Amino acid sequence: MLSHYALALEAPRRPELQAALHAAGGRHRAMAENLLTTAGAPDPSAQANAFVAFLDAILFNQLTAVAPHRLTSEQLRRSLLALIHLVRAQTVGWMSLTPSRRPSRLETCSDAVSSS
């Protein structure tokens, strides 16, 4: 992951690196779009860029934060699920689902996260 950030910082000065960075970003956005599709987002392709940006911020924090401020694996899992549900709630009213339906959606998202 550190090499990804180094590449991102170097690419504006070296145009030949921009293609590699663009390809990697495309793969990340495709995975995010697939995850958002699985989660039931109505327009995953439009939301994938923002989703990847949020994940980049979380990863950057994990790489640079001192130990007490790093998230545990459980906190990361919960944060990712909360982010998925926030995207879905904002766009299709996920929070209006009955509580009995929410766990099944959580399981669907958890399965999508663990299979990526």
C-alpha positions as CSV (number, residue, x, y, z in Angstrom):
1,M,0.0,0.0,0.0
2,L,2.9,2.4,0.7
3,S,4.1,1.8,-2.8
4,H,0.7,2.8,-4.1
5,Y,0.9,6.1,-2.3
6,A,4.5,6.7,-3.5
7,L,3.3,6.0,-7.0
8,A,0.4,8.5,-6.6
9,L,2.8,11.2,-5.4
10,E,5.3,10.6,-8.2
11,A,2.9,10.2,-11.1
12,P,2.2,14.0,-11.6
13,R,6.0,14.4,-12.2
14,R,6.4,11.3,-14.3
15,P,3.6,10.9,-16.9
16,E,4.7,7.3,-17.7
17,L,3.5,6.3,-14.2
18,Q,0.1,7.8,-14.7
19,A,-1.1,4.8,-16.8
20,A,-0.1,2.3,-14.1
21,L,-1.8,4.4,-11.4
22,H,-4.9,4.8,-13.6
23,A,-5.1,1.0,-14.2
24,A,-4.8,0.3,-10.5
25,G,-7.5,2.8,-9.7
26,G,-9.8,1.3,-12.3
27,R,-9.4,-2.1,-10.7
28,H,-10.2,-0.6,-7.2
29,R,-13.3,1.2,-8.6
30,A,-14.5,-2.0,-10.3
31,M,-14.2,-3.9,-7.0
32,A,-16.1,-1.1,-5.2
33,E,-18.8,-1.1,-7.9
34,N,-19.2,-4.8,-7.5
35,L,-19.4,-4.5,-3.7
36,L,-22.0,-1.7,-3.9
37,T,-24.0,-3.6,-6.5
38,T,-24.1,-6.6,-4.0
39,A,-25.1,-4.2,-1.2
40,G,-28.1,-3.0,-3.3
41,A,-26.9,0.5,-4.2
42,P,-29.0,1.9,-7.0
43,D,-26.1,3.5,-8.9
44,P,-22.9,1.8,-7.9
45,S,-20.9,3.1,-10.8
46,A,-21.6,6.7,-9.8
47,Q,-20.8,5.9,-6.1
48,A,-17.6,3.9,-6.7
49,N,-15.2,6.8,-6.9
50,A,-16.3,8.3,-3.6
51,F,-16.3,4.8,-1.9
52,V,-12.7,4.2,-3.0
53,A,-11.7,7.7,-1.8
54,F,-13.2,6.9,1.7
55,L,-11.3,3.6,1.7
56,D,-8.1,5.3,0.7
57,A,-8.5,7.6,3.7
58,I,-9.1,4.7,6.1
59,L,-6.0,2.9,4.7
60,F,-3.9,6.0,4.9
61,N,-4.9,6.3,8.6
62,Q,-4.1,2.7,9.2
63,L,-0.6,3.1,7.7
64,T,0.3,6.4,9.4
65,A,-1.5,6.4,12.7
66,V,0.3,5.6,15.9
67,A,-0.8,2.3,17.5
68,P,-3.6,3.7,19.8
69,H,-5.3,5.3,16.9
70,R,-5.3,2.4,14.5
71,L,-8.5,0.6,14.1
72,T,-8.7,-3.1,15.0
73,S,-9.8,-5.6,12.4
74,E,-13.3,-5.7,14.0
75,Q,-13.5,-1.9,13.9
76,L,-12.4,-1.9,10.3
77,R,-15.1,-4.5,9.4
78,R,-17.8,-2.5,11.2
79,S,-16.6,0.8,9.6
80,L,-16.7,-0.7,6.1
81,L,-20.2,-2.1,6.7
82,A,-21.4,1.2,8.1
83,L,-20.0,3.0,5.0
84,I,-21.8,0.5,2.7
85,H,-25.0,1.0,4.6
86,L,-24.6,4.8,4.7
87,V,-24.3,4.8,0.9
88,R,-27.3,2.6,0.5
89,A,-29.4,4.5,3.1
90,Q,-28.7,7.8,1.5
91,T,-29.7,6.6,-1.9
92,V,-32.6,4.1,-1.4
93,G,-33.8,4.6,2.2
94,W,-32.1,1.5,3.7
95,M,-32.9,2.7,7.2
96,S,-36.6,2.4,6.4
97,L,-36.3,-1.3,6.1
98,T,-37.8,-3.3,8.9
99,P,-35.3,-4.4,11.5
100,S,-35.9,-8.0,10.7
101,R,-34.5,-7.4,7.1
102,R,-31.4,-5.6,8.2
103,P,-29.3,-8.6,9.4
104,S,-29.8,-10.4,6.1
105,R,-28.5,-7.3,4.2
106,L,-25.6,-7.1,6.7
107,E,-24.7,-10.7,6.0
108,T,-24.9,-10.1,2.2
109,C,-22.4,-7.1,2.6
110,S,-20.2,-9.1,5.0
111,D,-20.0,-11.9,2.4
112,A,-19.1,-9.5,-0.3
113,V,-16.4,-7.9,1.8
114,S,-14.9,-11.3,2.8
115,S,-14.9,-12.6,-0.8
116,S,-13.1,-9.5,-2.2
